[in-house]
Amino acid sequence: MWQALRYAARHGVALPPLPERPRFPRRTVVRPHIFSPEEIDRLLGAARDLGPSDSLRPETFFTLFALLVTTGIRIGEALAMDIGDIDFEGASLRIRRGKFGKSRIVPLHPTTVEALRTYMGRRLAAHGTDLGSAPFFSTLCKTRLAHRTVHGTYRELIERARISTPGGGLPRIHDLRHTFAVRRLLDWYGRGIDVNERLAALSTYLGHVDVSSTLVYLRPNEETLREAAKRFQHRCPLPIPAGEGSRDR
């Protein structure tokens, strides 16, 4: 609209005084924090130390954050999990309420399956229900964990573990998802695997609409660039877009 009025004024159309062109604040670019293995250990250790020590709460948050670390699923997808979504024999997790309404099957590592099985046993002992429609991660009152509760506890754990971003801020829960994607990339680089051939599979695994969403997760950071330079000195670099803000993809 503003441009149309300016065009009319330049071509002699009589108009009242035009207002100044509106100025919108530039979107702040949030650089994801990539957790080191030591930071992940401290985060999970802090979860183990939560109270009450004789309750299921420490095990619930330890298992929840360990699942995010090892699978890269979204926090909303984890909280929406029902008991029946886990196939222990088939070593897979069914995501029924993914972003954009997308459903998918996430394969699980044997150690992840065992951790979920252990938590399941303790959960049943504490809550006494194994209905497939019951929430997998639940509160002391046997209700589904709420986002607000989880984010508050996460902040507490991050502060206890003394984990911060290079700028002194607190890493977001969503940065665990970024960490999973970047670590997968580095693993492929380290094994000499052609990353470009694997991006489509990684995109599907993460539940992205297309590969471009996955590329945002793999935007350059110092560790990625060092590894890429070492492994692929004479090849074209992975086309990772720079300058895009991190969103909850």
VENWOMO-V718234 format. One record per pair of residues at least 12 apart in sequence whose C-alpha atoms are under 7 Angstrom apart, sorted by the first residue. I is the first residue (numbers start at 1). GAP is how many residues later the second one is. If there is no record, write none. Layout:
<<I | GAP> <I | GAP>>
//
This chain:
<<2 | 19> <29 | 215> <29 | 216> <29 | 217> <30 | 215> <30 | 216> <31 | 215> <32 | 143> <32 | 146> <32 | 214> <33 | 132> <33 | 138> <33 | 142> <34 | 141> <34 | 144> <34 | 145> <35 | 144> <39 | 124> <42 | 119> <43 | 114> <43 | 115> <43 | 118> <44 | 18> <44 | 22> <46 | 111> <46 | 114> <46 | 115> <47 | 14> <47 | 15> <47 | 110> <48 | 14> <56 | 67> <59 | 60> <60 | 77> <68 | 108> <68 | 109> <69 | 107> <69 | 111> <72 | 104> <72 | 105> <72 | 108> <72 | 134> <73 | 104> <73 | 133> <74 | 103> <77 | 18> <77 | 20> <77 | 21> <79 | 58> <79 | 66> <80 | 17> <81 | 54> <81 | 55> <82 | 50> <82 | 51> <82 | 52> <82 | 53> <82 | 54> <83 | 48> <83 | 49> <83 | 50> <83 | 51> <83 | 52> <83 | 53> <84 | 48> <84 | 49> <88 | 25> <91 | 16> <91 | 17> <91 | 19> <91 | 22> <92 | 13> <92 | 14> <92 | 15> <92 | 16> <93 | 12> <93 | 13> <93 | 14> <93 | 15> <94 | 12> <102 | 105> <106 | 99> <127 | 15> <178 | 39> <181 | 36> <181 | 37> <182 | 36> <186 | 38> <189 | 39> <189 | 42> <199 | 12> <213 | 36> <215 | 25> <215 | 26> <216 | 24> <216 | 25> <218 | 22> <219 | 21> <219 | 22> <219 | 23> <220 | 20>>
//
